[in-house]
Amino acid sequence: MLLPSLMGTYPAYPIASPESQIPNPEPRIPITIVAMNSTARALCTMACLALLAAACGGGKDAESPAASEPAAPDHLVGLHASDLTKGFRERGLVCKDAVLEKDFWHYVCESSTPLVQYRGEFYAKVPGRVEYIRVLIAQSGSAKLEVAAPLLAFLANQHYQGADPEQARAWVEKAVEAPGQTAFGIAKFKVSGDLTRLVFEVKAAGSEW
């Protein structure tokens, strides 16, 4: 058996006393200092977070775009195709059936004599969304305002959002002698040419025409 051989004599080693086994105690840190250091760190952290939040918030305010105005309508709100064809017919023009051209219905009304030609046309995606109107009056010989006036007044009198028929008629009368352009409500007016060939155009401010 191997057990007896392991029970031989061995050199004696000194046994350390219990006191010698306890390491030297570290000096104690005052509790008040620890508390102060913790408070300082907390305050520093809060200050940093506040500065970071302010910086982020300020950046957002600086980068946020200004509120944009609503886009202008792309059609003459309140005006219907039937309002125009009815008025043209009452003034002696003959209206053809509307023809689809790409995304728009093209309406044409015409009348002519040896001395004068009347043409009224307009474009609408659907009958209740008229975008562009054009009236042409061409005269031969001695051109007169009273020949063109009925058709010009009819178009200026149309009712749509923001319309001002009285002011529109007064402007058109002056524009016959001094062509130009202006706006009434959501519509843009333009008069070009002279009494021998006068063109009056009305379009929605937001239309691409």
PAMARKE-483033 format. One line per 2 residues: number of its first residue (from 1); their letters; for each residue x, y, z of C-alpha. Coordinates in steps of 0.2 Angstrom, whole numbers. Each point is the difference from the previous one (the first is absolute). Layout:
<kegus>
NUM = a = X Y Z ~ ...
</kegus>
This chain:
<kegus>
1 = ml = 0 0 0 ~ 6 17 -5
3 = lp = -8 9 15 ~ 14 -3 13
5 = sl = 13 7 -12 ~ -9 17 -1
7 = mg = 0 1 19 ~ 19 3 1
9 = ty = 8 15 9 ~ 1 17 -9
11 = pa = 9 16 5 ~ -9 11 11
13 = yp = -6 17 -7 ~ -4 14 11
15 = ia = -19 4 2 ~ -5 18 -2
17 = sp = -9 7 14 ~ -18 6 -3
19 = es = 5 18 1 ~ 14 -2 -14
21 = qi = -13 -7 -12 ~ -11 16 0
23 = pn = 6 12 -13 ~ 4 18 6
25 = pe = -17 9 -1 ~ -2 14 -13
27 = pr = -3 17 7 ~ -18 4 1
29 = ip = -7 14 -12 ~ -11 12 9
31 = it = -18 -2 -4 ~ -3 18 -2
33 = iv = 13 1 -15 ~ -8 -15 -8
35 = am = -17 8 1 ~ 7 17 -7
37 = ns = 8 -9 -15 ~ -16 -9 -4
39 = ta = -10 16 1 ~ 13 9 -12
41 = ra = -1 -14 -12 ~ -19 0 0
43 = lc = 0 18 -3 ~ 12 0 -14
45 = tm = -9 -14 -9 ~ -17 10 2
47 = ac = 9 15 -7 ~ 7 -9 -15
49 = la = -17 -8 -4 ~ -8 17 1
51 = ll = 12 8 -12 ~ -1 -15 -12
53 = aa = -19 1 0 ~ 1 19 -3
55 = ac = 12 -2 -14 ~ -11 -13 -9
57 = gg = -16 10 3 ~ 8 15 -7
59 = gk = 6 -9 -15 ~ -17 -6 -4
61 = da = -7 17 1 ~ 13 7 -11
63 = es = -2 -13 -13 ~ -19 -1 0
65 = pa = -7 8 -16 ~ -12 14 1
67 = as = -18 -4 -2 ~ -4 1 -19
69 = ep = -16 7 -7 ~ -13 -11 -8
71 = aa = 2 -3 -18 ~ -11 10 -12
73 = pd = -14 -11 -8 ~ 4 -7 -17
75 = hl = -18 3 -6 ~ -13 15 1
77 = vg = -9 -6 16 ~ -19 3 -3
79 = lh = 0 1 -19 ~ -8 -14 -10
81 = as = 3 -4 -19 ~ -19 2 -2
83 = dl = 1 18 6 ~ 12 4 -14
85 = tk = -8 -9 -15 ~ -17 7 5
87 = gf = 6 17 0 ~ 9 -2 -16
89 = re = -15 -7 -9 ~ -11 15 7
91 = rg = 12 11 -9 ~ -1 -8 -17
93 = lv = 14 -12 1 ~ -2 -19 -6
95 = ck = 8 -12 12 ~ 7 -17 -5
97 = da = 1 -15 10 ~ 15 -1 12
99 = vl = 15 -9 -6 ~ 12 -9 12
101 = ek = 18 5 -2 ~ 12 -9 11
103 = df = -7 3 17 ~ -12 15 -4
105 = wh = -16 2 -9 ~ 1 14 -13
107 = yv = -16 10 -3 ~ -1 12 -15
109 = ce = -14 12 -4 ~ 1 11 -16
111 = ss = -9 12 -11 ~ 6 11 -15
113 = tp = -6 12 -13 ~ 10 9 -14
115 = lv = 5 14 12 ~ 2 -9 17
117 = qy = 5 -17 7 ~ -5 -6 18
119 = rg = 8 -15 8 ~ -1 -5 18
121 = ef = 9 -16 7 ~ 4 -7 16
123 = ya = 8 -16 8 ~ -6 -10 14
125 = kv = 5 -17 8 ~ -19 -3 4
127 = pg = -14 12 -3 ~ 1 7 18
129 = rv = 19 4 -1 ~ 3 13 -13
131 = ey = 18 5 0 ~ 3 12 -15
133 = ir = -12 11 -11 ~ 5 9 -16
135 = vl = -11 12 -10 ~ 6 7 -17
137 = ia = -9 14 -9 ~ 7 5 -18
139 = qs = -7 14 -10 ~ 3 6 -18
141 = gs = -1 18 -5 ~ -4 13 13
143 = ak = 1 -10 17 ~ -11 6 13
145 = le = -1 -3 19 ~ -19 -3 0
147 = va = 2 -15 -11 ~ 12 -8 12
149 = ap = -8 6 16 ~ -14 -13 2
151 = ll = 12 -15 0 ~ 13 9 11
153 = af = -13 5 13 ~ -7 -18 0
155 = la = 16 -8 5 ~ 5 14 12
157 = nq = -17 -3 9 ~ 3 -18 4
159 = hy = -3 -6 18 ~ 14 -10 8
161 = qg = 9 1 17 ~ 5 18 4
163 = ad = -7 7 -16 ~ -4 19 -1
165 = pe = -10 2 -17 ~ -1 19 2
167 = qa = 18 2 2 ~ 4 -13 -13
169 = ra = -11 9 -13 ~ 8 17 4
171 = wv = 18 -7 -2 ~ -4 -9 -16
173 = ek = -7 16 -8 ~ 16 9 4
175 = av = 11 -15 -5 ~ -7 1 -18
177 = ea = 10 16 -2 ~ 14 -5 11
179 = pg = 2 -19 0 ~ 7 -9 15
181 = qt = -4 -12 14 ~ -7 0 18
183 = af = -9 -12 12 ~ -17 0 8
185 = gi = -3 -13 14 ~ 8 -17 -6
187 = ak = 0 5 -19 ~ 13 8 -10
189 = fk = -5 12 -14 ~ 9 4 -16
191 = vs = -4 11 -15 ~ 11 1 -15
193 = gd = -1 7 -18 ~ -11 14 -5
195 = lt = -18 2 -7 ~ 5 -7 -17
197 = rl = 4 -16 9 ~ -3 0 19
199 = vf = 3 -15 11 ~ -7 -1 18
201 = ev = 7 -15 11 ~ -6 -5 17
203 = ka = 9 -14 10 ~ 0 -8 17
205 = ag = 15 7 10 ~ 6 -18 4
207 = se = -2 -7 -18 ~ 14 -4 -11
209 = w = -8 9 -15
</kegus>
